[in-house]
Amino acid sequence: MRAYNAEHPQKPLAVRLRVWGGFMAPEWAMRLGGPPIAAVHKEKTRQLGRFWSPAYRQAWRRLQEKLAARYDSWPLVREVSMTSCMSFTAEPFFSPGEPEVQKPLRAAGFTERAYKECLANGVADYSAWKKTRVVLSVNPVRTDVGEGPGDPEFTEQVMRDCRRQLGVRCVFDNHNLDTDLPKPLVRIYALMKQLGPEIA
């Protein structure tokens, strides 16, 4: 990539660092606070740790400190994805509503309050990154069983907080942005446009 950029200075390439937690976390992280949690999402059984818990969040923040110490000044690393609080996808505001997911999570101590606290502190978890843009992938947060509309007001507050704390280094993102937006995203996308770039 460095060689390409040297030859094409008008069109340089860069990368977004996306480190997965959730079902991709290492075994020791999945055991923080208790044994790994088995949950079924889209007919696939996954093991999860207590991604909403203070112990897991502290470990995640320490990981970000180490990553930032190494990569925050690298010119090839332009963005880092905020994936703290993620469970089954790299979109941390997505918590599957299937009973096969929600029931085992709740039996292990998952609550709406703890999940929202985790999400609300995501920017703080990435505070070690001082130069790199931080990509916040947003959805209306849902914590109930089923396919309810979620809580777009909470998500919007986190978006505003991110932009207030990081300015243009806070990049808004959704993995399903399209001209034919799913209905729950219309309001979120409207706020993205109102708050302005950067949007991915």
C-alpha positions as CSV (number, residue, x, y, z in Angstrom):
1,M,0.0,0.0,0.0
2,R,2.9,2.4,0.8
3,A,4.4,1.7,-2.6
4,Y,1.0,2.3,-4.3
5,N,0.6,5.6,-2.4
6,A,4.1,6.7,-3.4
7,E,3.2,6.1,-7.1
8,H,-0.3,7.6,-6.8
9,P,-0.1,10.5,-4.4
10,Q,-3.4,12.0,-5.7
11,K,-5.4,8.9,-4.9
12,P,-3.8,7.4,-1.8
13,L,-5.3,4.3,-0.1
14,A,-5.9,3.9,3.6
15,V,-7.5,1.4,5.9
16,R,-10.2,1.2,8.5
17,L,-9.3,-1.0,11.5
18,R,-12.2,-3.1,12.6
19,V,-11.6,-5.3,15.6
20,W,-14.4,-7.7,16.4
21,G,-15.5,-8.6,19.9
22,G,-18.8,-10.4,20.6
23,F,-18.8,-13.9,19.2
24,M,-15.3,-13.3,17.8
25,A,-13.8,-12.4,21.1
26,P,-11.0,-14.6,22.5
27,E,-11.9,-17.3,24.9
28,W,-10.6,-15.6,28.0
29,A,-12.7,-12.5,27.3
30,M,-15.8,-14.7,26.8
31,R,-15.2,-16.0,30.3
32,L,-15.1,-12.7,32.1
33,G,-17.9,-12.8,34.7
34,G,-18.9,-16.4,33.9
35,P,-18.9,-19.1,31.3
36,P,-19.5,-18.3,27.6
37,I,-23.2,-17.8,26.7
38,A,-24.6,-20.0,23.9
39,A,-27.1,-18.3,21.7
40,V,-28.6,-19.1,18.3
41,H,-28.9,-16.3,15.7
42,K,-30.0,-17.1,12.1
43,E,-29.7,-20.9,12.9
44,K,-26.1,-20.5,13.9
45,T,-25.0,-21.2,17.5
46,R,-22.5,-18.7,18.7
47,Q,-20.6,-18.3,22.0
48,L,-20.7,-14.8,23.6
49,G,-19.1,-13.1,26.5
50,R,-20.8,-10.6,28.8
51,F,-20.1,-7.7,26.4
52,W,-22.3,-5.3,28.4
53,S,-20.4,-5.9,31.7
54,P,-18.0,-3.5,33.4
55,A,-15.2,-6.2,33.4
56,Y,-15.6,-6.8,29.7
57,R,-15.7,-3.1,28.9
58,Q,-12.5,-2.5,30.9
59,A,-10.7,-5.2,29.0
60,W,-12.0,-3.7,25.8
61,R,-10.8,-0.2,26.7
62,R,-7.3,-1.6,27.6
63,L,-7.2,-3.3,24.2
64,Q,-8.0,0.0,22.5
65,E,-5.3,1.8,24.5
66,K,-2.8,-0.8,23.2
67,L,-4.0,-0.5,19.6
68,A,-4.0,3.3,19.6
69,A,-0.5,3.3,21.1
70,R,0.7,1.4,18.1
71,Y,-1.5,2.6,15.2
72,D,-2.9,6.0,16.0
73,S,0.0,7.8,14.3
74,W,0.2,5.4,11.3
75,P,-0.8,7.4,8.2
76,L,-2.2,4.3,6.6
77,V,-4.8,3.8,9.4
78,R,-7.4,6.5,8.9
79,E,-10.3,5.1,10.8
80,V,-11.1,2.6,13.6
81,S,-14.6,1.1,14.0
82,M,-16.2,1.4,17.4
83,T,-17.2,-2.2,18.0
84,S,-17.4,-2.2,21.7
85,C,-20.8,-3.7,22.8
86,M,-21.1,-5.7,19.6
87,S,-22.6,-9.2,19.8
88,F,-23.4,-10.8,16.5
89,T,-22.3,-8.2,14.0
90,A,-19.8,-5.3,13.9
91,E,-22.8,-3.0,14.4
92,P,-22.9,-2.6,18.2
93,F,-26.4,-1.1,18.3
94,F,-27.8,-4.3,16.8
95,S,-29.0,-6.9,19.3
96,P,-31.0,-9.7,17.7
97,G,-34.5,-10.0,19.0
98,E,-34.9,-13.7,18.6
99,P,-35.9,-15.5,21.9
100,E,-33.0,-17.9,21.2
101,V,-30.7,-14.9,21.7
102,Q,-32.4,-12.7,24.2
103,K,-33.3,-15.5,26.7
104,P,-29.8,-16.8,27.3
105,L,-28.4,-13.3,27.4
106,R,-30.9,-12.2,30.0
107,A,-30.3,-15.3,32.0
108,A,-26.6,-14.3,32.1
109,G,-27.4,-10.8,33.3
110,F,-28.0,-8.8,30.2
111,T,-30.3,-5.8,30.8
112,E,-31.4,-2.9,28.7
113,R,-29.8,-0.5,31.2
114,A,-26.4,-2.2,31.1
115,Y,-26.5,-2.4,27.3
116,K,-27.3,1.2,26.9
117,E,-24.7,2.2,29.4
118,C,-22.1,0.2,27.4
119,L,-23.2,2.0,24.2
120,A,-23.3,5.4,25.8
121,N,-19.7,5.0,26.9
122,G,-18.4,3.8,23.6
123,V,-16.7,7.0,22.8
124,A,-14.9,7.0,26.1
125,D,-13.8,3.4,25.4
126,Y,-12.0,4.8,22.3
127,S,-10.5,7.9,24.0
128,A,-7.0,6.7,23.5
129,W,-7.4,7.3,19.7
130,K,-6.4,11.0,19.3
131,K,-5.9,11.4,15.6
132,T,-7.7,8.5,13.9
133,R,-11.4,8.9,12.9
134,V,-13.8,6.7,15.0
135,V,-16.6,5.1,13.0
136,L,-19.9,4.8,14.9
137,S,-22.2,2.3,13.2
138,V,-25.8,3.2,14.3
139,N,-29.2,1.6,14.4
140,P,-32.3,2.2,16.6
141,V,-31.2,0.3,19.6
142,R,-33.4,-2.7,20.4
143,T,-33.3,-4.8,23.6
144,D,-36.7,-6.5,23.5
145,V,-37.7,-9.9,22.2
146,G,-39.2,-9.6,18.8
147,E,-38.9,-7.1,16.0
148,G,-40.0,-3.9,17.7
149,P,-39.1,-0.4,16.4
150,G,-36.3,0.1,18.9
151,D,-35.3,3.3,20.6
152,P,-34.1,5.8,18.0
153,E,-34.0,8.6,20.6
154,F,-31.3,6.9,22.5
155,T,-29.2,6.2,19.4
156,E,-29.6,9.9,18.3
157,Q,-28.3,11.0,21.7
158,V,-25.2,8.8,21.4
159,M,-24.7,10.2,17.9
160,R,-24.9,13.8,19.2
161,D,-22.5,13.0,22.1
162,C,-20.0,11.4,19.7
163,R,-20.0,14.4,17.4
164,R,-19.8,16.8,20.4
165,Q,-16.8,14.9,21.8
166,L,-14.9,14.0,18.6
167,G,-16.1,16.6,16.1
168,V,-15.6,15.5,12.5
169,R,-13.5,12.6,13.7
170,C,-16.8,10.9,14.6
171,V,-17.9,9.2,11.4
172,F,-21.6,8.0,11.2
173,D,-22.1,4.7,9.5
174,N,-24.7,2.0,8.9
175,H,-24.1,-1.2,7.0
176,N,-27.4,-1.0,5.2
177,L,-27.4,2.6,3.9
178,D,-29.1,2.5,0.5
179,T,-31.6,4.5,-1.6
180,D,-34.3,2.1,-0.3
181,L,-33.7,2.5,3.4
182,P,-35.4,0.1,5.9
183,K,-38.1,2.0,7.7
184,P,-36.3,2.0,11.1
185,L,-33.3,3.7,9.6
186,V,-35.1,6.7,8.0
187,R,-35.1,8.8,11.2
188,I,-31.5,7.8,11.9
189,Y,-30.4,8.7,8.4
190,A,-32.2,12.0,8.6
191,L,-30.1,12.9,11.7
192,M,-26.9,11.8,9.9
193,K,-27.7,14.3,7.1
194,Q,-28.6,17.0,9.6
195,L,-25.3,16.6,11.6
196,G,-23.3,16.3,8.4
197,P,-20.1,14.6,7.3
198,E,-18.3,12.4,7.9
199,I,-20.8,9.7,6.9
200,A,-19.8,6.3,5.6
